[in-house]
Amino acid sequence: MSEAEDLGGRIRAARQARGMSLRALAKKVGVSASMLSLVETGRSRSSVSTLYAIVEALDMSMVDLFDTPPSPNGSAPVPAATIEARLDTEVAIVRRDQGRRIEMDSGVVWEQLGPATGSGTEFLRVTYPPGAKSSVSGRFQRHTGHEHAYIMAGELTCQVGFQEVVLGTGDSMVFDSSRPHLLENRSDRDVHAIWFIVRPKPDSGP
């Protein structure tokens, strides 16, 4: 199964578990039902902004998308990345060959560095190839949470609100994800970064 099919299957499983139709989810996300169907079947990759919209529409965490979808009989298998975490409740480990990977339609790649723990924190390694943007259309995006980024290699141009900054190797940044933002690699080499996204827990109250 390809990465796109794996991700699409997890989105479809989450939607069906909530008793939501394809059209209903598409309407909440702001895309056509046919486009969402292509994403769920793995025939099209989602943009970063669409993926965030799907997560929020399904009232879930982005890290939840790295989990294995329920099996056809309704039982939920244990995701490989969380098995070791159960051996000791104080230690959660993702081995090098266990972390899941999501590639967006813009070429941006997210790799799971921490298992889903219900903490509301998403721990990722992010890669921006040359020319890649957080939004293919070049439009700014907004979503809930706060983002913490550390650049391991390369140069990333970050536009947050009316401010534009260029982050290089060793630089870090924190910003409110609800502010309009666009991230872009304008250089000729890959950007590798460590990313924390801290979001309200899906079941948390006001």
C-alpha positions as a printed Julia matrix, in Angstrom:
206×3 Matrix{Float64}:
   0.0    0.0    0.0
   1.36   3.44  -0.93
   1.75   6.28   1.59
  -1.11   8.18  -0.08
  -3.41   5.13   0.12
  -2.43   4.58   3.76
  -3.22   8.18   4.69
  -6.45   8.16   2.68
  -7.55   4.97   4.39
  -6.99   6.51   7.82
  -9.0    9.61   6.86
 -11.84   7.43   5.54
 -11.77   5.26   8.69
 -11.94   8.33  10.95
 -14.81   9.79   8.92
 -16.8    6.56   8.95
 -16.17   6.06  12.68
 -17.88   9.41  13.22
 -20.83   8.48  11.0
 -20.05  11.34   8.61
 -20.74  11.1    4.89
 -18.14  11.99   2.28
 -20.21  14.97   1.15
 -20.67  16.24   4.7
 -16.94  16.17   5.4
 -16.13  17.76   2.04
 -18.53  20.61   2.82
 -16.93  21.23   6.22
 -13.42  21.14   4.73
 -14.34  23.37   1.79
 -13.42  20.99  -1.03
 -15.51  19.03  -3.52
 -16.68  15.51  -2.66
 -14.86  14.2   -5.73
 -11.6   15.78  -4.56
 -11.98  14.32  -1.08
 -12.76  10.91  -2.62
  -9.46  11.07  -4.53
  -7.61  11.78  -1.29
  -9.36   8.93   0.58
  -8.53   6.43  -2.17
  -4.92   7.58  -2.41
  -5.25   8.85  -5.99
  -4.43  12.41  -4.95
  -2.22  13.9   -2.25
  -3.65  16.49   0.1
  -2.24  19.95   0.66
  -1.07  20.93   4.14
  -3.98  23.34   4.56
  -6.56  20.75   3.43
  -5.11  18.15   5.78
  -5.39  20.55   8.7
  -8.98  21.34   7.71
  -9.82  17.61   7.59
  -8.31  17.05  11.04
 -10.29  19.94  12.54
 -13.51  18.89  10.8
 -13.13  15.38  12.27
 -12.29  16.8   15.72
  -9.05  14.88  15.95
  -5.3   15.45  16.32
  -2.92  15.52  13.38
  -0.94  12.77  15.12
  -4.07  10.59  14.94
  -3.55  10.43  11.17
  -0.33   8.52  11.78
  -2.24   5.73  13.54
  -3.28   2.54  11.79
  -6.94   2.59  10.62
  -9.45   0.16  12.16
  -9.62  -3.28  10.6
 -12.73  -4.27   8.58
 -14.18  -6.16  11.54
 -14.16  -3.01  13.63
 -11.27  -3.86  15.94
  -8.44  -1.33  16.08
  -4.97  -2.9   15.75
  -2.18  -1.44  17.88
  -0.09   0.99  15.8
   3.53  -0.18  15.57
   4.77   3.18  16.8
   2.88   2.91  20.11
   3.61  -0.71  21.05
   6.86   0.1   22.82
   5.28   3.07  24.57
   3.01   0.65  26.45
   5.96  -1.14  28.05
   6.59   1.85  30.29
   3.96   4.55  30.79
   6.68   7.19  31.29
   8.58   6.44  28.08
   7.17   6.64  24.54
   9.51   5.49  21.78
   9.29   5.55  18.0
  12.04   3.48  16.4
  13.67   4.62  13.17
  11.76   2.04  11.11
   8.39   2.54  12.89
   7.57   6.22  12.35
   5.0    6.98   9.69
   5.5    9.39   6.8
   3.12  11.71   4.93
   4.01  13.46   1.67
   1.86  16.45   0.68
   0.97  17.46  -2.86
   3.46  20.35  -2.55
   6.32  17.93  -1.86
   6.49  18.75   1.86
   7.12  15.6    3.92
   6.11  14.97   7.53
   7.71  12.12   9.46
   6.37  10.99  12.82
   8.86  11.35  15.7
   6.47  10.69  18.57
   3.48   8.37  19.0
  -0.04   9.62  19.62
  -0.28  10.09  23.38
  -3.37  12.27  23.72
  -1.26  15.2   24.9
  -2.28  17.44  22.01
   1.36  17.75  20.9
   2.52  16.7   17.44
   6.24  15.89  17.16
   7.48  15.8   13.56
  10.53  15.94  11.33
   9.59  18.12   8.33
  11.32  18.31   4.95
  10.79  21.08   2.4
  12.39  20.26  -0.98
  13.51  23.19  -3.16
  10.46  25.2   -4.26
   8.08  23.49  -1.8
   5.47  25.55   0.05
   3.06  24.82   2.87
   0.32  25.71   0.36
   0.56  24.81  -3.34
  -1.64  27.75  -4.28
   0.58  30.12  -2.32
  -2.34  31.09  -0.1
  -1.8   31.67   3.6
  -3.32  29.12   5.98
  -4.67  29.24   9.53
  -5.5   26.54  12.07
  -5.62  26.02  15.81
  -2.53  25.62  17.97
   1.0   26.97  18.3
   3.98  25.87  16.21
   7.57  25.47  17.4
  10.19  24.93  14.71
  13.94  24.29  14.73
  15.87  24.32  11.44
  18.45  21.52  11.26
  19.62  22.29   7.73
  18.71  24.64   4.9
  16.91  27.97   4.68
  13.15  28.4    5.14
  11.23  31.6    4.35
   8.38  32.09   6.81
   5.58  34.61   6.38
   3.42  35.04   9.48
   0.88  37.8    9.23
   2.63  40.8    7.7
   6.05  39.67   8.87
   8.52  37.73   6.71
  11.61  36.09   8.18
  14.23  33.73   6.79
  15.35  30.93   9.1
  18.71  29.24   8.59
  20.46  26.26  10.16
  20.26  26.49  13.95
  17.46  29.07  13.96
  14.13  28.48  15.67
  10.69  30.04  15.66
   7.44  29.94  17.64
   4.15  31.36  16.37
   0.4   31.2   16.83
  -1.01  28.95  14.11
  -4.24  30.92  14.02
  -2.32  33.79  12.38
  -2.19  33.57   8.56
   1.09  31.92   7.59
   2.97  30.54   4.61
   6.23  28.59   4.69
   8.42  28.23   1.61
  11.8   26.87   0.55
  13.14  29.4   -1.98
  16.62  27.87  -1.98
  18.14  25.08  -4.1
  18.64  22.6   -1.24
  16.34  20.65   1.07
  15.23  22.16   4.35
  15.14  19.75   7.3
  13.43  20.85  10.5
  12.05  19.56  13.78
   8.48  20.7   14.36
   6.23  20.71  17.43
   2.58  21.63  16.96
   0.74  22.13  20.23
  -3.01  21.98  19.76
  -5.98  21.83  22.13
  -7.0   18.26  22.85
 -10.0   17.27  20.68
 -12.05  16.45  23.78
 -11.02  19.52  25.77
 -13.65  22.03  26.75
 -13.55  25.83  26.48
